[in-house]
């Protein structure tokens, strides 16, 4: 199934460096504590992105990984930030220096820089609640002084900063490089040039140790695996290689046998978020200036546990991708409960805060009080109920709330050209591919009939920061009867391929998830156009985006079910059932909507392959 994307953005190199320097100025002015520490974490994210962008550009030009003065300068900058982050972490945000970072920054600026770089969004920092401090702790637990040289190999994208964190703990015994695995996601390879290869292997008869650092592993673990393959194929003993992953779990269902066998026996150094930020520097302490003094331990609502709070009756609980959810906690403090939800480190969290403040000021979402080191903080709405448990809400009230919300987003948050998500062509390719996987080749052939309408759809589209999560349980009903949209900040910039779309994508999502009849969808589309001042979504858009939405959701639920098959079979079963519902609805629509004349004649053959 086609579900995931590879989010990137183009940045002007010297502006990126200027932003790092501006962060240093904010660091000097900040008071000791978590907010000062969070600035250092943001600098590590930014320095790692700069290094990644420069090295990926060099790889594209050279065809293989090789040392260069610019790459080495960028790596020194990332490591300098990581070393100061380590000092800050050990002193709870009190001790760190800016001078080493400034020197490394100046050294980078003195070299011949490309005008622009392409930054790959570091998914762990932006989406998954992966903190570099956990890698500092993992390295502290695993490394001992005097064990000899350590070669730290970061896997780009995010591995630039995470490898620097491991090397910061190791100290002078460690050298650090990064590599970019390439090829099919389930069978990656690395292209390491001769000179870098000599640096990585034994020197003067001394056999180094190796630390391979990345987030994940994901569905296959092939990024970790291909680096270890390269080392072992050149004589490195398996026991000399250790891994620093993002979690303790095994490889996903698409792992090769060699990689799976290695992973099971390998040394994997992990420090869990919960162990680091419930004891060493407790999360509730980060936010007490916003919430008041903590009154009870944090309650973990991640991995679908929020359903126990909102849906006491298990029969009403929706299926969810428990591995893909953002971290979230419930905190009792200051005489009430608070929701702490991961939004992203650095710029990624600040962008979500700005969006939350705009939506919150118009009372369209639950209120947000502030941001602390990646977590948004807001009051837990004790008496609010999810829409499926509020049968008293009539359809007129629902449509009015949805129209107001979507119109506000459409009017206030147009997507810049560099922010836009999948093009109509890319959505079409996803539609055809996922339809074939879900319903068979004849149904996919009918879906291909949409190719002739893509130019028209592209002409009509006006991408905005869409919600992309219009499910019924994401609408909360207050005791006063007002509807608020939950989970409204993240999904237009997730790890999937959709991204910001025309508001017609959210209209289609609402039609599917809120079970709107055709006249209701027409009323909703008209109300959104009037209230936003935007052109009304045309029928061809609504038809196309509805099909694409259903194909995307079928694919997302199918992949999530596969990933959870062995670790959470009950969740996997629920996700498969949801996938089947999306596929059935896709089958019921795809034979005729918007198709060229004669496409409906495929009905019999298509149904026979479902």
C-alpha positions as CSV (number, residue, x, y, z in Angstrom):
1,X,0.0,0.0,0.0
2,X,1.1,3.6,-0.7
3,X,0.7,5.6,2.5
4,X,4.0,7.2,3.6
5,X,5.8,10.2,2.2
6,X,9.2,11.7,2.4
7,X,8.6,15.2,3.6
8,X,11.3,17.7,2.6
9,X,11.8,21.4,2.4
10,X,14.3,23.6,0.6
11,X,16.2,26.1,2.7
12,X,18.7,28.8,2.0
13,X,21.9,27.6,3.5
14,X,23.1,30.9,5.0
15,X,19.6,31.7,6.4
16,X,19.7,28.3,8.1
17,X,23.0,29.2,9.7
18,X,21.7,32.6,10.6
19,X,18.8,30.9,12.4
20,X,21.2,28.8,14.4
21,X,23.1,32.0,15.4
22,X,19.8,33.6,16.4
23,X,19.1,30.6,18.6
24,X,22.4,31.1,20.3
25,X,21.4,34.7,21.1
26,X,18.2,33.4,22.6
27,X,20.2,30.9,24.6
28,X,22.3,33.6,26.2
29,X,19.2,35.5,27.3
30,X,17.2,32.5,28.5
31,X,16.9,31.7,32.2
32,X,18.3,28.3,33.4
33,X,15.8,25.5,33.3
34,X,13.8,23.6,30.8
35,X,13.1,26.4,28.4
36,X,16.8,27.2,28.1
37,X,17.5,23.5,27.6
38,X,14.8,23.3,24.9
39,X,16.6,26.0,22.9
40,X,19.7,23.8,22.9
41,X,17.7,20.8,21.7
42,X,16.3,23.0,19.0
43,X,19.8,24.0,18.0
44,X,20.8,20.3,17.8
45,X,17.8,19.6,15.5
46,X,18.8,22.6,13.3
47,X,22.5,21.7,13.2
48,X,21.7,18.1,12.4
49,X,19.4,19.3,9.5
50,X,22.1,21.5,8.2
51,X,24.7,18.7,8.2
52,X,22.1,16.3,6.6
53,X,21.3,18.8,3.8
54,X,25.0,19.5,3.0
55,X,26.0,15.8,3.1
56,X,23.0,14.7,1.0
57,X,23.9,17.3,-1.6
58,X,27.4,16.1,-1.6
59,X,26.3,12.5,-2.0
60,X,24.1,13.4,-5.0
61,X,27.0,15.1,-6.7
62,X,29.6,12.4,-5.9
63,X,27.6,9.3,-6.1
64,X,29.1,8.0,-2.8
65,X,29.9,9.0,0.7
66,X,33.3,10.6,1.1
67,X,35.0,13.0,3.5
68,X,35.1,16.7,2.7
69,X,36.0,19.9,4.6
70,X,32.5,21.1,4.5
71,X,31.0,17.9,5.7
72,X,33.5,17.6,8.5
73,X,32.9,21.2,9.6
74,X,29.1,20.6,9.7
75,X,29.6,17.5,11.7
76,X,31.8,19.4,14.2
77,X,29.0,22.0,14.6
78,X,26.4,19.3,15.3
79,X,28.8,17.6,17.8
80,X,29.5,20.9,19.5
81,X,25.8,21.5,20.1
82,X,25.4,17.9,21.3
83,X,28.2,18.3,23.8
84,X,26.5,21.4,25.2
85,X,23.2,19.7,25.3
86,X,24.8,17.0,27.4
87,X,26.1,19.6,29.8
88,X,22.7,21.2,30.0
89,X,21.0,17.8,30.6
90,X,23.4,16.9,33.4
91,X,22.7,20.2,35.2
92,X,19.0,20.6,34.5
93,X,19.4,23.5,32.1
94,X,21.9,25.4,34.1
95,X,25.3,24.8,32.5
96,X,26.2,25.1,28.8
97,X,28.5,27.3,26.8
98,X,27.9,29.1,23.5
99,X,31.6,29.7,22.5
100,X,32.3,26.2,21.2
101,X,29.2,26.3,19.0
102,X,30.0,29.8,17.8
103,X,33.5,28.7,16.8
104,X,32.1,25.7,14.9
105,X,29.5,27.9,13.2
106,X,32.2,30.4,12.1
107,X,34.3,27.5,10.7
108,X,31.3,26.3,8.7
109,X,30.6,29.8,7.4
110,X,34.2,30.3,6.2
111,X,33.8,27.5,3.6
112,X,32.2,27.5,0.2
113,X,28.5,26.9,0.9
114,X,25.8,25.8,-1.6
115,X,23.1,28.4,-2.0
116,X,20.4,26.0,-0.8
117,X,20.0,22.6,0.8
118,X,17.1,20.1,0.9
119,X,16.2,19.2,4.5
120,X,14.5,15.9,5.2
121,X,12.1,16.3,8.1
122,X,13.5,14.3,11.1
123,X,10.4,12.3,11.8
124,X,11.4,11.4,15.4
125,X,11.8,15.0,16.4
126,X,8.7,16.2,14.5
127,X,6.2,13.3,15.0
128,X,7.2,10.5,17.3
129,X,8.4,12.1,20.5
130,X,12.0,11.0,20.0
131,X,14.3,13.0,22.3
132,X,18.1,13.2,21.9
133,X,18.4,13.1,25.7
134,X,17.3,9.4,25.6
135,X,20.4,8.7,23.4
136,X,22.6,10.5,25.8
137,X,21.3,8.2,28.6
138,X,21.6,5.1,26.4
139,X,25.3,6.0,25.7
140,X,25.9,6.8,29.4
141,X,24.6,3.3,30.3
142,X,26.5,1.5,27.6
143,X,29.9,3.2,27.2
144,X,32.9,2.9,29.5
145,X,36.1,5.0,29.4
146,X,39.2,3.3,28.1
147,X,37.5,0.7,25.9
148,X,39.3,1.9,22.8
149,X,38.3,3.8,19.7
150,X,34.6,4.1,18.8
151,X,33.3,4.8,15.3
152,X,29.8,6.3,15.6
153,X,27.8,6.0,12.4
154,X,24.7,8.1,12.2
155,X,22.0,7.2,9.6
156,X,20.6,10.2,7.9
157,X,18.3,12.0,8.2
158,X,17.9,12.2,12.0
159,X,21.1,10.2,12.7
160,X,23.3,13.2,12.3
161,X,22.1,14.7,15.6
162,X,21.6,11.4,17.4
163,X,25.0,10.1,16.5
164,X,26.5,13.4,17.7
165,X,24.7,12.8,21.1
166,X,26.3,9.3,21.4
167,X,29.7,10.7,20.4
168,X,29.4,13.5,23.0
169,X,29.1,11.0,25.8
170,X,31.9,8.8,24.4
171,X,34.3,11.8,24.3
172,X,37.7,11.9,22.6
173,X,37.6,8.1,21.9
174,X,34.8,8.6,19.4
175,X,34.7,9.8,15.8
176,X,31.5,10.3,14.1
177,X,30.3,10.1,10.5
178,X,26.9,9.8,8.8
179,X,25.6,7.8,5.8
180,X,22.4,7.9,3.8
181,X,20.9,4.5,3.0
182,X,19.3,4.4,-0.5
183,X,17.0,2.2,-2.6
184,X,13.8,0.5,-1.8
185,X,12.7,1.1,1.8
186,X,12.7,-2.6,2.6
187,X,16.2,-3.3,1.0
188,X,18.4,-0.3,1.5
189,X,22.1,-0.1,0.6
190,X,24.9,2.3,1.3
191,X,27.4,3.7,-1.1
192,X,30.5,4.3,0.9
193,X,33.5,5.6,-1.0
194,X,37.0,4.2,-0.8
195,X,38.4,7.1,1.4
196,X,35.6,7.0,3.9
197,X,35.8,3.2,3.9
198,X,39.4,3.3,4.9
199,X,38.6,5.7,7.8
200,X,35.8,3.4,9.1
201,X,37.8,0.2,9.1
202,X,40.8,-0.9,11.2
203,X,43.7,1.5,11.5
204,X,47.2,0.5,12.4
205,X,46.0,-2.9,13.5
206,X,43.6,-1.4,16.1
207,X,40.1,-2.9,15.8
208,X,37.6,-0.2,16.6
209,X,34.1,-0.7,18.0
210,X,31.1,0.6,16.1
211,X,27.9,2.3,17.2
212,X,25.2,2.5,14.5
213,X,22.6,5.2,15.4
214,X,19.2,6.0,14.1
215,X,15.5,6.2,15.0
216,X,13.3,3.2,14.4
217,X,13.6,0.5,13.3
218,X,10.4,0.5,11.2
219,X,8.7,-2.0,9.0
220,X,12.0,-3.6,7.8
221,X,15.0,-2.2,9.7
222,X,16.9,-2.3,6.4
223,X,18.6,1.1,7.2
224,X,20.3,-0.4,10.3
225,X,20.8,-3.6,8.5
226,X,22.6,-2.3,5.4
227,X,25.2,-0.4,7.5
228,X,25.9,-3.6,9.5
229,X,26.0,-5.6,6.3
230,X,28.7,-3.2,4.9
231,X,30.8,-3.5,8.0
232,X,30.5,-7.3,8.3
233,X,31.1,-7.9,4.6
234,X,34.5,-6.1,5.2
235,X,35.6,-8.3,8.1
236,X,34.1,-6.4,11.1
237,X,33.1,-8.9,13.8
238,X,29.4,-8.9,14.6
239,X,30.2,-8.5,18.3
240,X,32.0,-5.2,17.5
241,X,28.8,-3.6,16.3
242,X,26.2,-2.2,18.6
243,X,23.0,-0.3,17.8
244,X,21.3,2.7,19.2
245,X,17.7,2.5,18.0
246,X,14.6,4.5,19.1
247,X,12.8,1.6,20.8
248,X,13.4,-1.9,22.2
249,X,11.1,-3.7,19.8
250,X,12.1,-6.1,17.0
251,X,12.2,-5.5,13.3
252,X,9.0,-5.1,11.4
253,X,7.3,-7.7,9.1
254,X,9.3,-6.8,6.0
255,X,12.8,-7.5,7.5
256,X,15.1,-9.8,5.7
257,X,16.3,-13.0,7.5
258,X,19.9,-11.9,7.8
259,X,18.8,-8.6,9.4
260,X,16.3,-10.2,11.7
261,X,18.8,-12.8,13.0
262,X,21.4,-10.1,13.6
263,X,19.0,-7.9,15.4
264,X,17.9,-10.6,17.8
265,X,21.5,-11.3,18.9
266,X,22.9,-7.7,18.7
267,X,23.6,-5.3,21.5
268,X,20.9,-2.7,21.4
269,X,21.3,0.3,23.6
270,X,18.0,2.1,24.4
271,X,16.9,4.4,27.2
272,X,13.1,4.7,27.1
273,X,11.5,8.2,27.3
274,X,9.5,7.2,30.4
275,X,12.6,6.1,32.3
276,X,14.4,9.3,31.5
277,X,11.6,11.8,31.9
278,X,9.8,10.4,34.9
279,X,12.8,10.0,37.1
280,X,15.9,11.9,36.0
281,X,14.2,15.1,34.8
282,X,10.4,14.6,35.3
283,X,8.1,15.9,32.6
284,X,5.6,17.2,35.1
285,X,8.4,19.5,36.4
286,X,8.8,21.1,33.0
287,X,5.2,22.4,33.0
288,X,4.4,23.4,36.6
289,X,4.7,27.1,35.8
290,X,1.7,26.5,33.6
291,X,-0.2,23.9,35.6
292,X,0.7,24.4,39.2
293,X,2.2,21.8,41.5
294,X,1.7,18.2,40.4
295,X,-0.7,16.3,42.6
296,X,-0.4,12.7,41.3
297,X,1.9,10.7,38.9
298,X,1.4,11.2,35.2
299,X,-1.1,8.9,33.5
300,X,0.1,7.7,30.1
301,X,-2.6,8.2,27.5
302,X,-0.4,7.2,24.5
303,X,-0.8,4.1,22.3
304,X,-4.6,4.3,22.4
305,X,-5.0,4.5,26.1
306,X,-7.0,7.7,25.8
307,X,-9.8,5.5,24.6
308,X,-10.3,4.1,28.1
309,X,-11.0,7.7,29.3
310,X,-13.3,8.7,26.5
311,X,-15.0,5.4,25.7
312,X,-15.7,3.5,29.0
313,X,-17.6,0.9,26.9
314,X,-15.0,-1.1,24.9
315,X,-17.5,-1.7,22.2
316,X,-17.4,1.9,21.1
317,X,-13.6,2.3,21.1
318,X,-12.3,3.1,17.6
319,X,-9.4,1.2,16.0
320,X,-6.2,3.1,16.1
321,X,-2.5,2.7,15.1
322,X,-1.1,2.5,18.6
323,X,2.5,2.6,17.3
324,X,2.0,5.7,15.3
325,X,0.2,7.9,18.0
326,X,1.9,10.8,19.5
327,X,2.9,10.7,23.2
328,X,0.3,12.2,25.5
329,X,-0.1,12.3,29.3
330,X,-2.8,13.3,31.7
331,X,-1.5,15.3,34.7
332,X,-3.4,16.2,37.9
333,X,-2.0,19.6,39.0
334,X,-3.2,22.9,40.5
335,X,-6.6,21.5,41.3
336,X,-7.5,20.2,37.8
337,X,-6.3,17.8,35.1
338,X,-4.1,18.8,32.1
339,X,-3.3,17.2,28.8
340,X,0.3,17.1,27.8
341,X,0.8,16.1,24.2
342,X,3.9,15.9,22.1
343,X,3.9,18.4,19.3
344,X,7.5,18.4,18.1
345,X,10.9,19.7,19.1
346,X,12.2,23.1,18.1
347,X,10.5,24.8,15.2
348,X,8.1,21.8,14.8
349,X,6.6,22.4,18.2
350,X,6.5,26.2,17.8
351,X,4.6,25.9,14.5
352,X,2.0,23.8,16.2
353,X,1.7,26.3,19.1
354,X,1.1,29.1,16.7
355,X,-1.6,27.1,14.9
356,X,-3.2,26.1,18.3
357,X,-3.3,29.7,19.4
358,X,-5.0,30.9,16.2
359,X,-7.6,28.1,16.3
360,X,-8.0,28.4,20.1
361,X,-8.6,32.1,20.0
362,X,-11.7,31.4,17.9
363,X,-12.8,28.6,20.2
364,X,-12.6,26.0,17.5
365,X,-10.3,23.5,19.4
366,X,-9.7,22.8,23.1
367,X,-7.6,25.5,24.7
368,X,-3.8,25.3,24.7
369,X,-1.9,27.0,27.6
370,X,1.7,26.8,26.4
371,X,4.6,24.7,25.0
372,X,7.4,23.2,27.0
373,X,10.3,21.3,25.3
374,X,8.1,19.7,22.7
375,X,4.9,19.2,24.7
376,X,1.7,21.3,24.3
377,X,-0.1,21.9,27.6
378,X,-3.8,22.5,27.9
379,X,-6.7,21.8,30.3
380,X,-8.3,18.4,30.1
381,X,-12.0,18.9,29.3
382,X,-13.5,16.7,32.0
383,X,-17.1,16.8,30.8
384,X,-16.6,16.8,27.1
385,X,-17.8,13.7,25.2
386,X,-16.7,12.4,21.8
387,X,-19.4,12.9,19.1
388,X,-20.3,9.2,18.9
389,X,-21.4,9.3,22.5
390,X,-23.5,12.5,22.1
391,X,-26.6,11.4,20.2
392,X,-28.4,14.7,21.1
393,X,-26.3,16.6,18.6
394,X,-28.5,17.2,15.6
395,X,-27.2,17.2,12.0
396,X,-27.7,20.9,11.5
397,X,-25.6,21.7,14.6
398,X,-22.9,19.3,13.4
399,X,-22.8,20.7,9.9
400,X,-22.6,24.3,11.2
401,X,-19.7,23.4,13.5
402,X,-17.8,21.6,10.7
403,X,-18.4,24.4,8.2
404,X,-17.2,27.1,10.6
405,X,-14.0,25.1,11.4
406,X,-13.1,24.2,7.8
407,X,-13.9,27.7,6.6
408,X,-11.6,29.2,9.2
409,X,-8.7,26.9,8.2
410,X,-9.3,27.6,4.5
411,X,-9.3,31.3,5.0
412,X,-6.5,31.7,7.5
413,X,-4.0,29.0,6.6
414,X,-3.2,28.9,2.9
415,X,-0.2,26.6,2.2
416,X,2.9,28.1,0.7
417,X,4.1,26.4,-2.5
418,X,6.9,24.7,-0.7
419,X,4.4,23.4,2.0
420,X,1.9,21.8,-0.3
421,X,1.3,18.1,0.0
422,X,0.8,15.4,-2.7
423,X,-0.2,16.6,-6.1
424,X,-3.4,15.3,-7.8
425,X,-1.1,13.1,-9.8
426,X,0.5,11.6,-6.7
427,X,-2.9,11.1,-5.1
428,X,-4.1,9.4,-8.3
429,X,-1.1,7.1,-8.3
430,X,-1.9,6.2,-4.7
431,X,-5.5,5.7,-5.5
432,X,-4.7,3.2,-8.4
433,X,-2.1,1.3,-6.4
434,X,-4.1,1.0,-3.2
435,X,-7.3,0.1,-5.1
436,X,-5.4,-2.7,-6.9
437,X,-4.2,-4.0,-3.6
438,X,-7.6,-3.8,-1.9
439,X,-10.0,-4.6,-4.7
440,X,-8.0,-6.1,-7.5
441,X,-6.7,-5.2,-11.0
442,X,-10.1,-4.6,-12.7
443,X,-11.1,-2.0,-10.0
444,X,-7.7,-0.4,-10.4
445,X,-8.3,-0.2,-14.2
446,X,-11.5,1.7,-13.5
447,X,-9.7,4.1,-11.2
448,X,-7.2,4.8,-13.9
449,X,-10.0,6.5,-15.8
450,X,-9.4,9.5,-13.5
451,X,-6.2,10.3,-15.3
452,X,-8.0,12.4,-17.8
453,X,-9.5,14.7,-15.1
454,X,-6.2,15.4,-13.2
455,X,-5.4,18.6,-15.1
456,X,-8.8,20.0,-14.2
457,X,-8.4,19.0,-10.6
458,X,-5.0,20.6,-10.5
459,X,-6.3,23.8,-11.9
460,X,-9.0,24.0,-9.2
461,X,-6.9,23.1,-6.2
462,X,-5.9,25.7,-3.6
463,X,-3.8,23.9,-0.9
464,X,-4.4,25.0,2.7
465,X,-3.3,23.6,6.0
466,X,-6.0,20.9,6.0
467,X,-7.0,19.0,9.2
468,X,-6.7,15.5,7.6
469,X,-8.3,13.8,10.6
470,X,-12.1,14.4,10.4
471,X,-13.1,11.2,12.3
472,X,-16.2,11.4,14.4
473,X,-14.4,10.7,17.7
474,X,-12.1,13.7,17.1
475,X,-15.1,16.0,17.7
476,X,-15.8,16.8,21.3
477,X,-19.1,18.0,22.6
478,X,-19.0,20.3,25.7
479,X,-21.8,20.4,28.3
480,X,-23.0,23.6,26.6
481,X,-23.4,21.7,23.3
482,X,-20.5,23.4,21.5
483,X,-18.4,21.2,19.2
484,X,-14.6,21.4,19.4
485,X,-12.2,19.8,17.0
486,X,-9.5,17.7,18.8
487,X,-6.3,16.5,17.2
488,X,-6.3,19.4,14.9
489,X,-2.6,20.4,14.7
490,X,-0.6,17.5,13.4
491,X,-2.0,15.6,10.4
492,X,-1.3,18.1,7.7
493,X,2.4,17.7,8.4
494,X,2.6,14.0,9.3
495,X,4.8,11.3,8.0
496,X,2.3,10.3,5.3
497,X,2.1,11.4,1.7
498,X,-1.0,13.6,1.9
499,X,0.1,16.8,3.5
500,X,-1.7,20.2,2.9
501,X,-4.5,19.8,0.3
502,X,-7.4,21.7,-1.1
503,X,-10.2,22.0,1.5
504,X,-12.1,19.5,-0.7
505,X,-9.9,16.8,0.9
506,X,-11.4,17.7,4.4
507,X,-14.9,17.9,2.9
508,X,-14.4,14.4,1.5
509,X,-13.0,13.2,4.9
510,X,-16.0,14.7,6.7
511,X,-18.4,13.0,4.2
512,X,-16.8,9.6,4.9
513,X,-16.1,9.9,8.7
514,X,-19.4,11.7,9.6
515,X,-21.4,9.6,7.2
516,X,-22.9,12.6,5.3
517,X,-25.6,12.1,2.8
518,X,-25.0,13.8,-0.6
519,X,-27.3,16.7,0.2
520,X,-25.5,17.3,3.5
521,X,-22.2,17.3,1.7
522,X,-23.5,19.9,-0.8
523,X,-24.7,22.1,2.1
524,X,-21.4,21.8,3.9
525,X,-19.4,22.6,0.7
526,X,-21.5,25.7,0.1
527,X,-21.3,26.9,3.7
528,X,-17.5,26.5,3.7
529,X,-17.2,28.5,0.5
530,X,-19.5,31.3,1.8
531,X,-17.8,31.6,5.2
532,X,-14.2,31.4,3.9
533,X,-14.6,33.5,0.8
534,X,-13.0,30.7,-1.2
535,X,-14.4,29.1,-4.4
536,X,-16.8,26.4,-3.8
537,X,-15.4,22.9,-4.1
538,X,-16.7,21.4,-7.4
539,X,-18.2,18.0,-7.8
540,X,-15.2,16.6,-9.7
541,X,-13.0,17.6,-6.7
542,X,-15.3,16.1,-4.1
543,X,-15.7,12.8,-6.1
544,X,-11.9,12.5,-6.7
545,X,-10.8,13.3,-3.2
546,X,-13.5,11.0,-1.7
547,X,-12.0,8.1,-3.7
548,X,-8.5,9.1,-2.9
549,X,-9.3,9.5,0.8
550,X,-10.9,6.0,1.0
551,X,-7.9,4.4,-0.8
552,X,-5.5,6.2,1.5
553,X,-7.4,5.2,4.7
554,X,-7.6,1.6,3.5
555,X,-3.8,1.6,2.9
556,X,-3.0,3.2,6.2
557,X,-5.1,0.8,8.2
558,X,-3.7,-2.2,6.3
559,X,-0.1,-1.2,7.0
560,X,-0.8,-0.5,10.7
561,X,-2.5,-3.9,11.1
562,X,0.5,-5.6,9.6
563,X,2.9,-3.8,11.9
564,X,0.8,-4.8,15.0
565,X,0.1,-8.4,14.0
566,X,2.5,-10.1,16.4
567,X,2.7,-7.4,19.2
568,X,-1.0,-6.4,19.5
569,X,-3.2,-8.8,17.6
570,X,-6.4,-7.4,19.0
571,X,-5.5,-3.9,17.8
572,X,-4.5,-5.4,14.4
573,X,-7.9,-7.2,14.1
574,X,-9.7,-3.9,14.7
575,X,-7.5,-2.1,12.1
576,X,-8.2,-4.8,9.6
577,X,-11.9,-4.5,10.1
578,X,-11.6,-0.7,9.6
579,X,-9.6,-1.3,6.4
580,X,-12.3,-3.6,5.1
581,X,-15.0,-0.9,5.7
582,X,-13.0,1.7,3.8
583,X,-12.4,-0.8,1.0
584,X,-16.0,-1.8,0.8
585,X,-17.1,1.9,0.6
586,X,-14.4,2.5,-2.1
587,X,-15.8,-0.4,-4.1
588,X,-19.3,1.0,-3.8
589,X,-18.2,4.3,-5.3
590,X,-15.4,3.8,-7.6
591,X,-17.3,2.4,-10.6
592,X,-18.9,5.5,-11.8
593,X,-18.0,8.8,-10.1
594,X,-16.5,11.2,-12.6
595,X,-15.5,8.4,-14.9
596,X,-15.5,8.7,-18.7
597,X,-18.4,7.3,-20.6
598,X,-18.2,3.5,-20.6
599,X,-16.2,3.1,-17.4
600,X,-19.2,1.8,-15.5
601,X,-19.3,-1.2,-17.8
602,X,-16.4,-2.6,-15.8
603,X,-18.7,-3.0,-12.8
604,X,-19.2,-6.7,-13.2
605,X,-15.5,-7.6,-13.7
606,X,-14.4,-5.3,-10.9
607,X,-16.8,-6.8,-8.4
608,X,-15.6,-10.2,-9.3
609,X,-12.1,-9.4,-8.2
610,X,-12.9,-7.8,-4.9
